Amino acid sequence: MGIVGGSGYAGAELLRLLAGHPELDLAWATGDSQAGTRVADLYPSLVGVYPDLMFHEYNPVDAEHVDVVFLALPHGKSQELVPDLRTRVSHIVDIAADFRLKDAGLYPTWYGEAHACPELLAQSVYGLPELHRPALATATLIAVPGCYPTAATLALEPLVRHGVIERTGVVVNASCGVTGAGRTLKHANLYGTVAENYEAYGLLTHRHTPEMEQNIGAQVLFTPHLLPMSRGILATCYARPTGATTTGELLALLRHVYAQEPFVKVLDSPPSTKATAGTNLCLITARYDERTNTVVVISAIDNLVKGTAGGAIQSLNIALGFPETLGLPIVGTYP
């Protein structure tokens, strides 16, 4: 298999996880801005598994020598490559947002441009196994969810589906480490900007909003925040109940829904990002506040694993007929 755009943080996490996967062998990784650079020079943590692998510029001919291609590119770039790749490889896993939204009309509003190949949107399968496992079994084009939508969807979708919360007025306040913004050097990501700071961004306009609404089946007001740490997402979600409920009932429902899910665990205590670091886990808890008549659901994930590279491999495992958990960590690093 190959990775197009392997020099970014998502690509580096794919490289790390693929190194421990017993059935997936990496043939090449591109990184146009790092062409000619050894993977181990850019990411010394990978020297033990990729001592000689070099990043190179993408050539479509490369795809003829692999069965699977991961696309870890900025938004809009995958659309340029996928039509051709469909003729060259059996499976494409797109980590960007290019094939996540089923309504092509949403792309100009939220991404600033029309979709280049809208006819392929219906052919892509949204890569969240907890919602789309049967469809993933035959998928050849997988659209990996965004990191924020992964955390929010796993927290809220079961409650909407079972009619426990209203479909309007849902609020998602989520915070992410700086790797969620990518490796590109910019003022917002500098140490002097991020350290000892906590701020909201993308007010009312964040691109993950329509993706959340598509998944959850509800109107969502989403506010993302930047945390002064490397990785992790904590999503605190608020909604109005449709009727009488209790904290115990909320937890019981979530435990029932996720009882057979290998990577979603429902906790009595509030989850933390540290507990998910390096794992493909999503940790969830819920509360009902009688005083304000509000349902609160909190979820935590590692944005680079369950929120990106791990979620991508989990979906690909299903598509290739491998055990879903193959090569994916469930034990985090601590402290």
C-alpha positions in Angstrom: 0.0 0.0 0.0 1.0 3.6 -0.3 0.4 6.9 1.4 -0.1 10.1 -0.5 0.7 13.0 1.8 2.6 11.0 4.4 4.8 13.8 5.7 2.0 15.5 7.8 0.9 14.5 11.3 -1.9 12.3 10.0 0.6 10.6 7.6 3.1 10.1 10.4 0.5 8.5 12.6 -0.5 6.2 9.7 3.2 5.2 9.3 3.4 4.4 13.0 0.2 2.3 13.1 0.9 0.5 9.8 4.3 -0.5 11.1 2.6 -2.6 13.7 -0.1 -4.1 11.4 0.5 -7.8 10.6 -1.3 -7.7 7.3 -0.6 -4.3 5.8 2.8 -3.7 4.1 3.8 -0.2 3.2 5.5 0.2 -0.3 5.9 4.0 -0.4 5.0 7.3 1.0 4.8 10.7 -0.8 5.3 14.1 0.6 5.9 16.7 -2.0 7.3 19.3 0.3 9.6 16.7 1.9 10.6 14.9 -1.3 14.1 13.4 -0.9 13.9 13.5 2.9 14.2 10.3 4.9 11.1 9.5 7.0 13.3 8.9 9.9 14.9 12.3 9.6 11.6 14.1 9.7 10.1 11.8 12.3 13.0 10.2 14.4 10.4 8.2 16.3 10.0 6.0 13.2 13.7 5.2 12.6 13.3 1.7 14.1 10.8 0.7 11.4 11.6 2.9 8.4 15.3 3.5 8.5 15.7 4.0 4.8 12.2 4.9 3.5 12.2 8.2 1.6 9.4 10.6 0.9 9.0 11.3 -2.8 6.7 13.3 -5.1 3.5 11.5 -6.1 3.5 9.8 -9.5 0.2 8.0 -10.6 2.3 5.1 -11.8 3.2 4.4 -8.1 -0.4 3.3 -7.5 -0.1 0.4 -10.0 2.1 -1.4 -7.6 -0.2 -1.4 -4.6 -3.7 -2.5 -3.7 -4.6 0.3 -1.2 -3.8 4.0 -1.2 -4.3 6.3 1.8 -4.8 10.0 0.9 -3.6 12.3 3.7 -3.9 15.6 1.8 -5.4 19.0 2.4 -9.1 19.5 1.5 -9.7 19.6 -2.3 -6.6 17.7 -3.3 -8.1 14.2 -3.0 -10.8 15.1 -5.5 -8.1 15.7 -8.1 -6.6 12.2 -7.6 -9.5 9.9 -6.8 -11.1 9.5 -10.3 -7.8 8.3 -11.7 -6.9 6.2 -8.6 -10.2 4.3 -9.0 -8.8 2.8 -12.2 -5.6 1.8 -10.5 -6.2 0.4 -7.0 -8.9 -1.7 -5.3 -9.3 0.5 -2.2 -8.9 4.2 -1.5 -9.0 5.6 2.0 -9.4 9.4 2.0 -8.5 11.1 5.3 -9.6 14.5 4.1 -13.1 15.9 3.9 -13.5 15.5 0.1 -16.0 12.6 0.2 -17.6 12.9 3.7 -20.6 15.0 2.8 -23.3 13.3 0.8 -24.9 16.6 -0.3 -22.6 18.1 -3.0 -24.4 21.5 -2.5 -22.8 21.8 1.0 -19.3 22.0 -0.3 -19.4 25.6 -1.8 -20.9 26.9 1.5 -18.6 25.2 3.9 -15.5 24.5 1.8 -15.6 27.5 -0.5 -15.7 25.6 -3.8 -17.9 23.2 -5.8 -17.1 19.5 -5.6 -15.0 18.3 -8.6 -16.5 14.9 -8.8 -19.9 14.9 -7.1 -20.9 11.7 -8.8 -18.5 9.8 -6.5 -20.1 11.1 -3.3 -22.8 8.4 -3.4 -20.1 5.7 -4.0 -18.0 6.6 -0.9 -18.7 5.0 2.4 -18.4 7.1 5.6 -15.7 5.5 7.6 -17.2 5.3 11.1 -17.7 1.6 11.7 -20.0 2.1 14.7 -22.5 3.6 12.3 -21.7 2.1 8.9 -20.1 -1.3 9.5 -22.2 -3.3 6.9 -21.5 -0.8 4.2 -17.8 -0.7 4.9 -17.6 -4.5 4.3 -17.9 -3.8 0.5 -16.4 -0.3 0.4 -13.8 0.6 -2.1 -13.8 4.3 -1.4 -13.7 5.2 2.3 -14.2 8.7 3.6 -12.6 8.9 7.0 -14.5 11.1 9.4 -13.2 14.3 10.8 -11.7 14.2 14.3 -14.3 16.5 15.9 -17.3 14.7 14.2 -16.0 11.3 15.4 -16.1 12.5 19.0 -19.4 14.3 18.7 -21.1 11.6 16.7 -20.3 8.8 19.0 -21.5 10.8 22.0 -24.8 12.0 20.5 -26.0 9.8 17.6 -27.4 7.0 19.8 -29.4 9.5 21.9 -31.0 11.0 18.7 -31.6 7.6 17.1 -33.4 6.4 20.2 -35.4 9.6 20.6 -33.9 10.6 23.9 -32.8 14.1 22.9 -34.3 16.8 20.7 -33.1 17.2 17.1 -32.7 21.0 17.5 -30.6 23.1 19.8 -27.8 20.6 20.2 -24.5 22.3 21.3 -21.1 20.8 20.9 -18.1 22.5 22.6 -15.0 20.6 21.8 -11.3 21.2 22.4 -8.4 19.8 20.4 -4.6 19.7 20.6 -2.5 21.6 18.1 -1.9 18.5 15.9 -5.5 18.9 14.8 -4.5 22.0 12.8 -1.8 20.1 10.8 2.0 20.5 10.5 1.9 23.6 8.3 3.8 26.5 10.0 1.4 29.3 10.9 1.1 31.9 13.6 -1.8 30.2 15.3 0.3 27.0 15.9 3.5 28.6 17.2 4.6 27.7 20.7 4.4 31.4 21.7 0.8 31.6 20.6 -0.5 28.2 21.9 1.4 27.9 25.2 -0.5 29.0 28.3 -3.5 29.9 26.1 -6.9 28.5 25.4 -9.2 30.0 22.8 -12.2 29.3 20.5 -11.9 29.5 16.7 -14.1 29.0 13.7 -17.1 30.5 15.4 -20.3 29.5 13.6 -18.4 28.5 10.4 -16.3 25.5 11.2 -16.4 23.0 8.3 -17.1 20.0 10.6 -20.6 21.4 11.4 -22.5 19.9 8.4 -20.6 16.6 8.9 -21.8 16.4 12.5 -25.4 17.3 11.5 -25.3 14.6 8.7 -24.1 11.9 11.2 -26.1 12.9 14.2 -29.4 13.7 12.5 -29.8 17.0 14.4 -29.2 20.7 14.3 -25.8 21.4 15.9 -24.1 24.6 17.1 -20.4 23.7 17.1 -17.6 25.7 18.8 -14.1 24.3 18.6 -11.3 25.3 20.9 -7.5 25.0 20.7 -5.8 23.4 23.6 -2.1 23.9 24.5 -1.2 20.2 24.1 -0.1 18.0 21.2 -3.0 15.6 20.8 -6.4 14.7 22.1 -10.1 15.9 21.8 -12.5 16.4 24.6 -16.1 17.1 23.4 -18.8 18.4 25.8 -22.2 18.1 24.3 -25.5 19.6 25.5 -29.1 18.8 24.4 -32.7 18.9 25.6 -34.3 15.7 26.6 -37.5 14.7 24.7 -39.0 13.4 28.0 -38.2 12.3 31.5 -34.8 10.7 31.9 -32.0 10.1 34.4 -28.3 9.9 34.4 -28.6 6.1 35.0 -30.9 5.7 32.0 -28.6 7.7 29.8 -25.6 5.6 30.8 -27.6 2.3 30.4 -28.6 3.2 26.9 -25.1 4.1 25.8 -23.7 0.9 27.4 -26.3 -1.1 25.5 -25.6 0.6 22.2 -21.8 0.2 22.5 -21.8 -3.2 24.3 -20.2 -5.0 21.4 -18.0 -2.1 20.2 -14.3 -2.8 20.7 -13.2 0.8 20.8 -16.0 2.7 22.5 -16.2 2.5 26.3 -18.9 4.1 28.5 -17.6 5.3 31.9 -19.2 6.4 35.1 -16.6 9.1 35.6 -15.7 11.9 33.2 -13.2 10.8 30.4 -9.9 12.5 29.8 -7.7 12.9 26.7 -4.7 11.5 28.5 -6.6 8.1 28.9 -7.0 7.9 25.1 -3.5 9.0 24.1 -2.0 6.7 21.4 -5.2 4.5 21.3 -8.1 4.0 19.0 -10.5 4.3 22.0 -13.4 6.7 22.4 -14.4 7.2 26.1 -17.9 8.5 26.9 -20.0 9.5 29.9 -23.3 11.2 30.3 -25.3 13.2 32.8 -28.8 14.5 33.2 -29.1 17.8 35.0 -32.6 18.1 36.5 -32.2 21.7 37.5 -31.7 22.9 34.0 -33.4 20.0 32.2 -30.2 19.4 30.2 -28.5 16.2 28.9 -24.7 16.4 29.0 -22.6 13.9 27.1 -18.8 14.0 27.2 -16.4 12.1 24.9 -12.6 11.9 24.6 -10.5 10.6 21.7 -7.0 10.8 20.4 -7.5 13.1 17.4 -4.7 11.4 15.4 -5.7 7.8 16.2 -9.5 7.2 16.5 -10.0 10.7 15.0 -7.8 10.0 11.9 -5.3 7.3 11.2 -6.7 4.7 13.6 -10.2 5.2 12.3 -8.9 4.9 8.8 -7.3 1.5 9.5 -10.3 0.3 11.5 -12.5 0.9 8.4 -10.0 -0.6 6.0 -9.7 -3.7 8.2 -13.4 -4.2 7.7 -13.3 -3.6 4.0 -10.4 -6.1 3.5 -12.1 -8.7 5.7 -9.5 -8.5 8.5 -10.5 -8.6 12.2 -11.6 -5.0 12.9 -9.2 -4.5 15.8 -6.1 -5.8 13.9 -3.1 -3.5 14.4 -4.9 -1.0 16.5 -3.9 -0.1 20.1 -6.3 0.0 23.0 -3.8 0.6 25.8 -2.6 4.2 26.1 0.6 5.8 27.5 0.5 7.1 31.0 1.4 9.5 32.5 
